[in-house]
Amino acid sequence: MSFVDLDASLKDWPYHPDRISVRKIRTEQGEIKIQQRVELGIMQMEVDGRPDGGRPHDCDTLLDYQQRRMAEYERRNGTVIGFSITPEECRDLREEASLYYRRYVASFVLEEFDRVVRDTGHNLAILDFLRDHADEGEERNRLEAFRPYILMMQARGNAHQAIREGHAESALAHVNRALMSIRAYYDGTDHPELYDECEEVKILEQMRSRIGGQVSVNPVSMMREALKAAIAEERFEEAARLRDELDKLGKQRVSEG
């Protein structure tokens, strides 16, 4: 094993506490890596796969491993009822989520929005898995407070990607869908009124205003697009809410006509 003094690299790339400093580099082997300057050095991540390059239990990710375990349980028992993961396994999934969080923030700074969408999707899947299968109630909710933030980052990634491709209406639909998902999150808590104080909501509303200035939006077509996406992604509760909103808009137009 060889050891390298990073002093020269750190001096060439000073740390700034007021901003996130990231870059992409090519290794001597020709591989692309993401680097982030942190207070005590440089953190390096893989571009694809697990950010740390690991393959837990010979699977792409720890979530993938646990999902395979659950599928095998269902194959043997005919149901997933009774399948659960231990507090230690929950902790390991939380640590994996932390790795993906670092990378999707770095990807957002690098404006690689497709990777932001990919990695936020992974972390939302971890939250869902913990919520549904953690053995202890406390473990189910440890990461739930981060759901609005992850939803916001995913919406920003989707919206920026759509704008880049010239689809402002689609961008607006992504933002509105995230706002509805965050509202649904708060409606499921003991304090639904906190939705109006949520910083993620404020950021998305500001983004919606900026995008809205670029397009003349038909609310019905926008909701239909959001409904189509919700059904495709099997977010059936959200799809039901969107159908209700479409019905209300339809009845409102009939009464106005």
C-alpha positions in Angstrom: 0.0 0.0 0.0 1.3 3.4 -0.9 0.6 6.7 0.8 0.3 10.1 -0.9 0.8 13.5 0.8 -2.3 15.6 -0.2 -0.8 18.9 1.0 -0.1 20.3 -2.5 -3.6 19.2 -3.7 -5.3 20.9 -0.7 -3.4 24.1 -1.2 -4.3 24.2 -4.9 -8.0 23.7 -4.0 -8.7 25.7 -0.9 -11.7 24.9 1.3 -14.5 27.6 1.4 -17.1 27.0 4.2 -19.7 29.1 2.5 -20.1 27.0 -0.6 -20.0 23.4 -1.9 -16.9 22.8 -3.9 -17.0 19.8 -6.2 -15.3 18.8 -9.4 -14.9 15.8 -11.7 -11.4 14.3 -12.3 -10.0 11.5 -14.5 -7.8 9.0 -12.7 -4.6 7.5 -14.1 -6.7 4.4 -15.1 -9.0 6.7 -17.1 -12.0 6.5 -14.7 -14.1 9.5 -14.0 -14.6 10.4 -10.3 -16.4 13.1 -8.3 -14.4 15.0 -5.7 -15.7 17.3 -3.0 -13.5 19.6 -1.0 -14.3 19.3 2.7 -12.8 21.0 5.7 -10.2 18.2 6.4 -9.4 17.1 2.9 -10.9 15.8 -0.3 -13.7 13.2 -0.5 -13.9 11.1 -3.6 -17.0 9.4 -5.0 -17.9 7.0 -7.8 -20.0 8.5 -10.6 -22.3 5.4 -10.8 -23.1 2.6 -8.5 -22.6 3.1 -4.8 -20.7 6.3 -4.2 -18.1 4.4 -2.2 -17.7 1.8 -4.9 -18.8 -1.0 -2.6 -20.9 -4.0 -3.5 -22.5 -5.2 -0.3 -23.3 -9.0 -0.4 -22.3 -8.9 -4.0 -25.2 -6.6 -4.9 -25.2 -3.2 -6.5 -26.5 -1.5 -3.4 -27.5 -2.5 0.1 -31.1 -1.6 -0.8 -30.9 -4.0 -3.7 -29.7 -6.7 -1.4 -32.6 -6.2 1.1 -35.1 -6.0 -1.7 -33.8 -9.4 -3.0 -34.2 -10.8 0.5 -37.7 -9.6 0.6 -38.5 -11.1 -2.8 -37.1 -14.4 -1.7 -39.2 -14.2 1.5 -42.3 -13.5 -0.6 -41.5 -16.4 -2.9 -41.3 -18.8 0.0 -44.3 -17.5 1.9 -46.6 -16.1 -0.7 -46.6 -12.7 1.0 -44.3 -10.0 2.3 -46.3 -9.8 5.6 -43.9 -10.7 8.4 -40.7 -9.7 6.6 -38.7 -7.2 8.6 -35.2 -5.8 9.0 -33.3 -5.4 12.3 -32.2 -2.0 13.8 -28.6 -2.8 12.6 -29.8 -3.4 9.1 -31.8 -0.1 9.3 -28.6 1.7 10.4 -26.7 0.3 7.4 -29.4 1.5 5.0 -29.3 5.0 6.6 -25.6 5.0 6.1 -26.1 4.1 2.4 -28.6 7.0 2.1 -26.0 9.4 3.5 -23.6 8.4 0.8 -26.2 9.0 -1.9 -27.1 12.3 -0.3 -23.6 13.6 -0.6 -23.5 12.5 -4.3 -26.8 14.0 -5.4 -25.9 17.3 -3.8 -22.5 17.2 -5.6 -24.3 16.2 -8.9 -26.7 19.2 -8.5 -23.7 21.6 -8.1 -22.2 20.0 -11.3 -25.6 20.4 -13.0 -25.8 16.7 -13.8 -29.5 16.7 -13.1 -30.2 13.2 -14.4 -27.9 11.8 -11.6 -29.7 14.0 -9.1 -33.0 12.4 -10.1 -31.5 8.9 -10.0 -29.9 9.3 -6.5 -32.8 11.0 -4.9 -35.0 8.2 -6.2 -32.7 5.7 -4.5 -33.0 7.5 -1.2 -36.8 7.8 -1.4 -36.9 4.1 -2.0 -34.8 3.6 1.2 -37.2 5.7 3.2 -40.1 3.7 1.8 -38.4 0.4 2.6 -37.6 1.5 6.2 -41.2 2.7 6.7 -42.6 -0.5 5.5 -40.2 -3.1 6.9 -38.3 -1.8 9.9 -38.7 -4.2 12.8 -39.1 -1.3 15.3 -41.4 1.7 15.0 -38.7 4.2 15.9 -36.5 2.9 13.0 -39.3 3.4 10.5 -39.4 7.1 11.0 -35.7 8.1 11.6 -35.3 9.4 8.1 -38.9 10.6 7.4 -38.1 14.2 8.4 -35.8 14.3 5.3 -38.5 13.3 2.9 -39.5 16.9 2.0 -35.9 17.8 1.3 -35.4 14.7 -1.0 -38.6 15.4 -2.8 -37.6 19.0 -3.3 -34.2 18.0 -4.7 -35.7 15.4 -7.0 -38.2 18.0 -8.3 -35.4 20.5 -8.9 -33.4 17.9 -10.8 -36.3 16.9 -12.9 -37.4 20.5 -13.6 -33.9 21.7 -14.5 -33.5 18.7 -16.8 -36.9 19.4 -18.5 -36.0 23.1 -18.9 -32.7 22.2 -20.5 -34.6 20.0 -23.0 -37.1 22.9 -23.7 -40.1 21.4 -21.8 -41.1 24.2 -19.4 -44.6 22.8 -18.9 -43.1 19.4 -17.9 -40.8 21.2 -15.5 -43.8 23.0 -13.9 -45.6 19.6 -13.5 -42.6 18.2 -11.7 -42.6 21.1 -9.2 -46.3 20.9 -8.6 -46.1 17.1 -8.1 -43.4 17.5 -5.5 -45.5 20.2 -3.7 -48.4 17.8 -3.6 -46.2 15.0 -2.3 -44.8 17.3 0.5 -48.3 18.3 1.4 -49.3 14.7 1.6 -46.3 14.0 3.9 -47.4 16.8 6.3 -51.0 15.7 6.2 -49.9 12.4 7.5 -48.2 14.0 10.5 -49.6 15.5 13.7 -48.8 19.0 12.4 -50.1 19.5 8.9 -49.9 23.2 9.3 -46.1 23.0 9.1 -46.5 22.7 5.4 -46.9 26.4 5.1 -43.6 27.0 7.1 -41.6 24.4 5.2 -38.4 25.8 3.6 -38.5 23.2 0.8 -42.1 24.3 -0.1 -40.9 28.0 -0.3 -38.0 27.1 -2.6 -40.3 25.1 -4.9 -42.9 27.8 -4.9 -40.3 30.3 -5.9 -39.1 28.0 -8.7 -42.7 27.5 -9.8 -43.1 31.3 -10.1 -40.0 31.5 -12.2 -41.0 28.7 -14.5 -44.5 30.0 -14.7 -43.3 33.2 -16.2 -41.9 31.2 -19.2 -45.1 29.4 -20.2 -48.8 29.9 -20.5 -50.0 26.9 -18.6 -53.3 25.0 -19.0 -53.9 23.6 -15.5 -55.9 20.7 -16.8 -53.2 19.5 -19.2 -50.6 20.1 -16.4 -52.6 17.9 -14.0 -53.1 15.2 -16.6 -49.4 15.1 -17.2 -48.8 14.8 -13.4 -51.5 12.1 -13.2 -49.9 10.1 -16.0 -46.5 10.2 -14.2 -48.0 9.3 -10.9 -49.7 6.2 -12.4 -46.5 5.2 -14.2 -44.5 5.4 -11.0 -47.3 3.6 -9.0 -47.9 6.5 -6.7 -51.6 5.6 -6.5 -52.6 7.8 -3.6 -51.2 10.9 -5.4 -53.0 9.7 -8.6 -56.3 9.6 -6.7 -55.8 13.1 -5.4 -55.0 14.3 -8.9 -58.2 12.7 -10.3 -60.2 14.5 -7.6 -58.6 17.8 -8.5 -59.3 17.2 -12.2 -62.9 16.4 -11.4 -63.2 19.6 -9.4 -61.8 21.6 -12.3 -64.1 19.9 -14.8 -67.2 20.7 -12.6 -66.0 24.3 -12.1 -65.7 24.8 -15.9 -69.2 23.3 -16.5 -70.7 25.7 -13.9 -68.9 28.7 -15.4 -70.0 27.7 -18.9 
